[in-house]
Amino acid sequence: MSEHANLLRRHRAVMPSWMALNYQDPIEIVGGKGNRVTDAEGETYLDFFTGILTNMIGYDVPEVREAVERQLATGVVHTSTAYLLRGQVELAEKIARLSGIPDAKVFFANSGTEANETALLLAAYARRSDQVLAMRQSYHGRSFGATGITGNRAWTNLSYSPLNVHFLHGADRHLPQFAGMSDEAYVDACVQDLRHVLATATGGDVAALIAEPIQGVGGFTMAPDGLFAAYKEVLDEAGILFISDEVQTAWGRTGQGFWGIDNHGVTPDMMTFAKGLGNGFAVGGVVARGELMDALHAVGLSTFGGNPISMAAANATLDYVLDHDLQANAAKQGATIIGGLRDASARFPVVKDVRGKGLMFAIELADPETGEPSSPLAAALMEAARERGLLVGKGGLYGNVVRMAPPLTLTDAEALEGLGILIASLESVTADAAAKAATGKTA
């Protein structure tokens, strides 16, 4: 048995069966430089999924590495939030300023799941209610509370939740009742539905709406720009808070705004963040109006939140994003790739949709004969891209979406390289699908 096969055997022996691995023959990544990674077999890949949108500015970035090494050299890896943490204060100041939220304060945790739990706690306490609005097809984490507000059965293990949750429309224009609607008509229909839900299904004292500006696990589905501004007008009438889950959409990734919610022209009461901020180091958090953050009466802390090592990495990462105007680069490179995919998509009957903003884009796959969502075709496209040296991800309500979020440092040449690989991979998948269809008809 090869060392690779033995590692896979050991993994399956001690890891949960529900902890999925990408690819039929999973890979072990052992090295990274720039926007590329190398596996244990010596194969190198251009990385368009970045550890699930986490290695935001690529691998082995000197500015991040050196910041972490400086902190390590002090001998202090951890103190806890019971002590003053300079890096935590400095990062909080930056995020509060960038948030646009009045009198903002920041609390750091370790992940997006923890961040969303904190935001829900703040909202429930402020409104004295366990009622929460969330979006269909959403994903907000793997904890008990976060699972309860996740509108995707594939990621929900339990039918019960500590929260009383009602799910809204907004990213489901594929449904027949919305077919052919303009953005304006769809937004109006969603707003009317929100009013109806508040009038019929809630007790009138809803705590908050939590929503992803672009749904991550949902396959990068998204509401039309302006929907959440329209929703917030209704929420404000009832005093309901609005939480924007920016775990995947923050830091300029969409190219059109520093935060994903910027596309909707509205400032939320709270935003949650994680993933890319630490460029691979564990960090998450909430930025919220000060009155909401300060309202909790019980003592609280986060043992590892604000950790000196993570704060060093996050400060360096955020500074790098701002100093190099990576939001503009996301817009530029995203336009190249998304535009190229859309131009080519007419040649591929397996492609149902190409969507995205900036360096957050997806290809939705469907059976060319029936038009039904096809998870096998998405898996085939992942394998075809990997064979050609490109790593991508998968998602969507039906598992039929290949989703991609390259590092914000992607170069012109790398954008064209990745686009070329995707088109070649689509050609291969389309040809295979046609051959299988022909064989089936012959049989």
C-alpha positions in Angstrom: 0.0 0.0 0.0 1.4 3.4 -0.9 1.9 6.1 1.7 -0.9 8.1 0.1 -3.4 5.2 0.3 -2.3 4.4 3.8 -3.0 8.0 4.9 -6.4 7.9 3.4 -7.1 4.6 5.2 -6.0 6.1 8.5 -8.2 9.2 7.9 -11.3 7.0 7.3 -10.5 5.0 10.5 -10.5 8.0 12.9 -12.4 10.8 11.2 -16.2 11.1 11.0 -17.7 9.7 7.9 -19.6 12.9 7.3 -16.4 14.9 7.0 -16.2 14.8 3.2 -13.0 14.9 1.1 -12.8 16.5 -2.3 -12.1 14.3 -5.3 -12.4 10.6 -6.0 -8.7 10.3 -5.1 -8.3 12.9 -2.3 -5.1 14.9 -2.2 -2.8 16.0 0.6 -1.5 19.5 0.2 2.0 19.8 1.5 3.2 23.1 0.0 2.1 26.5 -1.2 3.5 29.6 -2.8 1.7 32.5 -4.2 -1.6 31.3 -5.6 -0.5 27.7 -6.2 -0.3 24.6 -4.0 1.6 21.3 -4.3 0.3 17.9 -3.2 2.2 15.0 -1.7 2.7 13.4 -5.1 4.4 16.6 -6.4 1.6 17.8 -8.5 1.1 21.6 -8.5 -2.3 23.3 -8.8 -3.6 26.9 -9.3 -5.9 27.3 -6.3 -9.4 28.7 -7.1 -11.0 27.6 -3.8 -8.3 28.7 -1.3 -9.2 26.4 1.6 -12.9 27.4 1.3 -12.3 31.1 0.7 -9.8 31.3 3.6 -6.3 31.8 2.1 -7.5 35.1 0.8 -4.1 36.5 -0.4 -2.5 33.2 -1.3 0.3 31.2 0.3 3.6 32.0 2.0 2.9 35.8 1.9 6.0 37.4 3.4 4.1 40.2 5.2 1.9 37.7 7.0 4.6 35.2 7.7 6.9 37.9 9.1 4.2 39.4 11.3 3.5 35.9 12.8 7.2 35.3 13.3 7.6 38.6 15.1 4.9 37.6 17.5 6.3 34.1 18.0 9.7 35.6 18.8 8.2 37.4 21.8 7.4 34.0 23.4 3.8 35.0 23.8 1.4 32.8 21.8 -1.6 33.2 24.1 -2.8 35.3 27.0 -6.6 35.3 26.6 -8.9 38.3 26.6 -8.4 38.8 30.3 -5.4 40.9 29.4 -4.9 43.9 27.1 -4.0 42.7 23.6 -2.5 45.4 21.4 -3.1 43.5 18.2 -6.7 42.9 19.0 -7.3 46.6 19.7 -5.6 47.6 16.5 -7.6 45.2 14.4 -10.8 46.2 16.0 -10.2 49.8 15.3 -9.6 49.1 11.6 -12.7 46.9 11.3 -14.9 49.3 13.2 -13.8 52.1 10.9 -14.3 50.1 7.7 -17.7 48.8 8.8 -19.6 52.0 8.4 -21.7 51.0 11.5 -22.2 54.0 13.9 -20.3 53.7 17.2 -19.1 50.2 16.2 -17.5 47.7 18.6 -15.9 44.4 17.7 -15.8 41.0 19.4 -13.4 38.4 18.2 -14.0 34.6 18.1 -12.4 31.7 16.2 -14.7 31.0 13.3 -17.8 32.1 11.3 -19.9 29.7 13.3 -18.9 31.3 16.6 -19.3 34.8 15.1 -22.9 34.0 14.0 -23.7 32.5 17.4 -22.5 35.7 19.0 -24.6 37.9 16.7 -27.7 35.8 17.4 -27.1 36.1 21.1 -26.8 39.9 20.8 -30.0 40.1 18.8 -32.0 37.8 21.0 -31.0 39.6 24.1 -31.7 43.1 22.7 -35.1 42.1 21.4 -36.0 39.6 24.2 -37.0 37.1 21.5 -36.0 33.7 20.1 -37.6 34.4 16.7 -35.2 34.8 13.8 -35.7 35.3 10.1 -33.2 33.6 7.7 -33.0 32.9 4.0 -33.8 29.8 2.1 -30.7 27.9 0.9 -28.6 29.7 3.5 -25.7 28.3 5.5 -24.4 29.9 8.7 -22.3 27.2 10.4 -22.3 23.8 12.1 -23.3 24.6 15.7 -26.7 24.0 17.2 -27.9 27.5 16.8 -26.2 28.1 13.4 -27.7 24.9 12.0 -31.1 26.1 13.1 -30.8 29.1 10.8 -29.4 27.1 7.9 -31.9 26.8 5.1 -30.4 23.8 3.4 -31.4 20.3 4.5 -28.1 18.7 3.4 -26.4 20.6 6.2 -29.1 20.3 8.9 -29.1 17.2 11.1 -31.9 18.1 13.5 -35.5 19.2 13.0 -35.4 21.3 16.2 -33.4 24.4 17.2 -32.9 26.7 20.1 -34.4 29.4 17.9 -37.8 29.9 16.3 -36.8 30.4 12.7 -38.8 31.5 9.6 -37.2 31.3 6.2 -37.6 34.0 3.5 -37.4 34.1 -0.3 -34.6 36.2 -1.9 -32.1 33.8 -3.6 -34.5 31.3 -5.2 -35.5 32.8 -8.5 -35.3 29.3 -10.1 -38.6 28.5 -8.6 -41.6 28.5 -11.0 -43.5 31.2 -9.2 -40.8 33.6 -9.9 -40.0 32.6 -13.5 -39.6 35.6 -15.9 -39.8 38.2 -13.2 -37.7 41.4 -13.4 -35.5 42.3 -10.5 -38.0 44.9 -9.4 -40.9 42.5 -9.5 -39.0 39.8 -7.7 -37.9 42.2 -4.9 -41.5 43.4 -4.6 -42.8 39.8 -4.3 -40.2 39.0 -1.7 -41.1 42.1 0.4 -44.7 41.2 0.3 -43.9 37.7 1.4 -41.8 39.1 4.3 -44.8 41.2 5.4 -47.0 38.2 5.2 -44.6 36.0 7.2 -44.5 38.7 9.9 -48.3 39.0 10.0 -49.0 35.2 10.0 -46.1 33.2 11.4 -44.4 35.3 14.1 -45.3 36.7 17.4 -44.5 40.2 16.3 -41.3 40.5 18.3 -38.7 39.0 15.9 -35.1 39.5 17.0 -33.3 39.7 13.6 -32.9 38.7 10.0 -29.6 37.1 9.3 -28.5 36.8 5.6 -25.5 36.2 3.4 -25.3 38.8 0.7 -24.0 36.0 -1.6 -24.8 32.5 -0.3 -21.7 30.4 0.0 -22.6 26.8 0.5 -25.8 27.7 -1.4 -23.7 27.8 -4.6 -23.1 31.6 -4.8 -26.8 32.3 -5.3 -27.7 35.8 -4.5 -30.5 38.3 -4.1 -30.9 41.1 -6.6 -29.0 44.2 -5.5 -31.3 46.3 -3.3 -33.4 43.5 -1.9 -31.9 43.8 1.6 -32.4 47.5 1.6 -36.1 46.9 0.8 -36.2 44.2 3.5 -34.7 46.6 6.0 -37.4 49.2 5.5 -39.9 46.6 6.7 -37.6 45.4 9.5 -37.1 48.9 10.8 -40.9 49.4 11.0 -40.9 46.5 13.6 -37.6 47.2 15.3 -36.1 44.0 13.9 -32.3 43.9 13.6 -30.4 43.0 10.5 -27.3 40.8 10.6 -25.2 40.5 7.4 -23.2 37.3 7.4 -20.0 38.4 5.7 -17.9 35.3 6.4 -17.4 34.7 2.7 -18.2 38.1 1.1 -16.1 40.6 3.1 -12.8 42.3 2.5 -13.5 43.4 -1.1 -14.0 39.9 -2.6 -17.1 41.0 -4.6 -15.1 43.8 -6.2 -18.1 46.0 -6.0 -17.9 46.8 -2.3 -15.6 46.2 0.7 -18.5 44.3 2.3 -20.9 42.1 0.3 -23.9 44.1 1.7 -22.5 47.2 0.1 -24.2 46.1 -3.1 -27.5 46.6 -1.5 -27.0 50.2 -0.3 -27.8 49.5 3.3 -25.8 49.5 6.6 -26.7 46.5 8.8 -26.9 46.6 12.6 -24.3 43.8 12.8 -21.8 42.0 10.5 -20.1 38.7 11.1 -16.8 37.8 9.6 -14.1 35.1 9.5 -12.3 33.0 6.9 -10.1 35.3 4.7 -9.3 37.8 7.4 -6.6 35.6 8.9 -5.3 34.2 5.6 -5.4 30.7 7.0 -5.1 31.6 10.7 -8.3 31.0 12.8 -10.2 34.3 13.4 -13.8 35.3 13.4 -15.9 38.0 14.9 -18.8 40.4 15.0 -18.9 44.1 14.4 -22.0 45.8 15.7 -23.5 49.0 17.0 -21.9 49.7 20.4 -25.2 49.8 22.2 -26.0 46.2 21.0 -22.5 45.0 21.9 -22.5 46.6 25.3 -26.0 45.5 26.3 -25.2 42.0 27.5 -25.2 42.0 31.4 -23.4 38.6 31.9 -19.6 38.4 31.9 -18.2 37.1 28.7 -14.9 36.3 27.0 -13.3 34.2 24.3 -10.4 32.1 25.3 -8.8 32.1 21.9 -10.6 35.0 20.3 -8.1 37.9 19.8 -5.2 35.4 20.1 -1.9 37.3 19.5 -0.8 35.0 16.7 -4.2 35.3 14.8 -4.3 39.0 15.4 -0.8 39.4 13.9 -1.8 37.5 10.8 -5.1 39.3 10.5 -3.7 42.8 10.9 -1.0 42.0 8.3 -3.6 40.5 5.9 -6.1 43.4 6.2 -3.3 45.9 5.7 -2.1 44.0 2.6 -5.6 44.0 1.1 -5.9 47.8 1.7 -2.4 48.7 0.7 -2.6 46.8 -2.6 -6.3 47.8 -3.4 -7.2 44.1 -3.8 -10.9 45.0 -4.1 -10.1 46.6 -7.5 -8.1 43.6 -8.5 -11.0 41.3 -7.6 -13.3 43.4 -9.8 -10.8 43.3 -12.7 -9.9 39.6 -12.6 -13.5 38.6 -11.8 -14.7 40.4 -14.9 -12.2 38.5 -17.0 -13.2 35.1 -15.7 -17.0 35.6 -15.3 -17.2 37.3 -18.7 -15.1 34.6 -20.4 -17.3 31.9 -18.9 -20.5 33.6 -19.9 -19.2 34.0 -23.5 -18.3 30.4 -23.7 -21.3 28.9 -21.9 -23.5 28.9 -24.9 -21.3 26.1 -26.3 -21.9 23.9 -23.3 -25.4 22.5 -22.9 -24.4 21.2 -19.4 -24.1 24.8 -18.1 -27.3 26.1 -16.7 -25.9 29.3 -15.3 -22.7 31.3 -14.7 -23.0 33.8 -11.8 -20.9 35.8 -9.4 -19.4 39.1 -8.4 -15.6 39.8 -8.4 -13.6 36.8 -7.4 -16.6 34.9 -6.1 -18.2 33.0 -9.0 -19.9 29.7 -9.9 -20.9 27.4 -12.7 -24.3 25.6 -12.3 -24.6 22.3 -14.0 -27.7 20.6 -15.3 -28.6 17.5 -17.3 -28.6 18.7 -20.9 -31.6 16.4 -21.7 -33.9 17.2 -18.8 -32.6 20.5 -17.5 -32.6 19.0 -14.0 -29.7 19.8 -11.5 -26.9 17.4 -11.9 -24.5 16.7 -9.0 -22.6 14.1 -11.0 -21.8 16.7 -13.7 -20.5 19.1 -11.1 -18.3 16.3 -9.7 -17.1 15.5 -13.2 -16.2 19.2 -13.8 -14.2 19.3 -10.5 -12.3 16.2 -11.5 -11.6 17.5 -15.0 -10.3 20.8 -13.6 -8.1 19.0 -11.2 -6.6 16.9 -13.9 -5.7 20.1 -15.7 -4.1 21.7 -12.6 -7.0 23.7 -11.1 -8.6 23.3 -7.7 -12.3 24.3 -7.3 -15.1 23.7 -4.9 -18.7 22.5 -4.9 -22.0 23.6 -3.5 -25.5 24.5 -4.3 -28.8 23.3 -2.8 -28.7 20.3 -5.1 -24.9 19.8 -5.1 -24.7 20.8 -8.8 -22.7 24.0 -8.6 -18.9 24.4 -9.0 -18.0 27.4 -6.9 -14.7 29.3 -7.0 -13.1 32.1 -5.0 -9.4 32.6 -6.1 -7.0 34.6 -3.9 -7.6 38.3 -4.2 -4.0 38.5 -5.4 -4.8 36.6 -8.6 -2.7 38.0 -11.6 -3.8 38.7 -15.1 -2.0 35.7 -16.4 -3.4 33.4 -13.7 -7.0 34.6 -14.4 -6.6 33.7 -18.1 -4.9 30.4 -17.1 -7.8 29.5 -14.8 -10.4 30.5 -17.4 -8.7 28.4 -20.0 -8.6 25.4 -17.8 -12.3 25.8 -16.9 -13.3 26.0 -20.6 -11.2 23.0 -21.5 -12.8 21.1 -18.6 -16.3 22.1 -19.7 -15.5 20.8 -23.2 -14.4 17.5 -21.7 -17.5 17.1 -19.5 -19.8 18.2 -22.3 -18.3 15.6 -24.7 -18.5 12.9 -22.1 -22.2 13.7 -21.3 -23.0 13.6 -25.1 -21.2 10.3 -25.5 -23.2 8.8 -22.6 -26.4 10.1 -23.9 -25.7 8.7 -27.4 -24.8 5.3 -25.9 -28.0 5.3 -23.9 -30.1 6.0 -27.0 -28.3 3.3 -29.0 -28.9 0.8 -26.2 
